[in-house]
């Protein structure tokens, strides 16, 4: 027995049975959609009707294929079978066209989703197409990463500080600051004669280096170190501690108009400006407050290594010049020459 077209399909119930419904093959019916245009405020209703239209369109397409599958049946003559097949096929195609037009009409009534997103949903910031003007989402992610790093490093610092806690008892913490004896910095009040003896011994250690000591501002000493015919160094001292160094060329003027050492102006040459920066770094490296004479002797030994500033090649690249400059860095332990970019 031939199967009726549309058998086995489930159609939605008629939403308006009181209206005129046209019976379909398979016993289903579909209500006629309202001819009036829906207002923008009822998008949900239009969306519901569009879903029903999609189901009706799928049913119509299924009937078309069922008609093609069944072919010309239930007719005695060939002419009758052809007419019946053509009529059923045309009716199915008209149904598909009608349902498709209805779906297109309802799709225009559904509208677009609102673009006003709530501010608390930060994930929607990445949907902004103008990233150059409002890069909020990328900045938010970067801030979140930095906050995690800050929390991690703060935890590490807290652990290290707890390990290096001050060894003070409860009784010592309660002692008044006025009653507590204040330790005198004995290393800062060295007599000038002791400072002169240390400088003279260092001067005799290095024949190619001459040191001139002067005290223009009281007890604080100032040294003018001449290293061969390569450079001159002005060393400002506080007792036996070096406060400042200025490196200049051998032919540059190191005095002011009133005949005092110029401790403020820098060299006119970039190579000696580099050496000045390295000398400041060396002062931070050689630190031994308990033995200041050893610090001064170590610094002068390091400074003496610049006697071959323009003759020693770089120990890493083997070149004498890089970007127009000789190797200006000297290793603090081995005193080997390196370019500023080759020492890392």
Secondary structure, 3 states (H helix, E strand, C coil): CCCCCCCCCCCCCCCCCCCCCEECCCCCEECCCCCCCCCHHHHHHHHHHHHHHHHHHHHHHHHHHHHHHHCCCCCCCHHHHHHHHHHHHHHHHHHHHHHHHHHHHHHHHHCCCCCCCCCCCHHHHHHCCCCCCCCHHHHHHHHHHHHHHHHHHHHHHHHHHHHCCCCCCHHHHHCCCCCCCCCCCHHHCCCHHHHHHHHHHHHHHCCCEEEEEEEEECCEEEEEEEECCCEEEEEEEECCEEEEEEEEECCCCCECCCCCECCCCCCCCHHHHHHHHHHHHHHHHCCCCCCHHHHHHHHHHHHHHHHHCCCCCCCCCCCCCECCECCCEECCCCCCEECCCCCC
